[in-house]
Amino acid sequence: MKRTLLKVAVMLLCLAGVTPAMAQFNLKKALGGAVKAAKAVTLTDEQMTEYVKEYIDWMDKHNQVCADDDPYTIRLKKLTEA
C-alpha cells in the first residue's frame, strides 16, 4: 500500500515537472522529500533508538559540562540535595 502511494506521488511529481508553469519546480528536492517521508512512515523503534543515541552522543561531545567548582554547579547541587 505504501509503495503504491509512493509510486503515485512520484508519477504526479514527474508530470507536474513537465509543465511550463512549473519551470522552477525542483524535481530532485521533491523526490528527496518523498523518500524522507516514506522513511519516516516506516521508521522502527530500533532505528529511532539509534538516532536518539547518536544525538545524545553528539550533544555530549559538543556541549561542555560545568566543573564541580563552578558557581552554577554548586548552586544546582544545593537545590537538589534533598
Secondary structure, DSSP 8 states (H G I E B T S, - for coil): -HHHHHHHHHHHHHHHHHSGGGTT--HHHHHHHHHHHHHHHT--HHHHHHHHHHHHHHHHHHS----TTSHHHHHHHHHT--
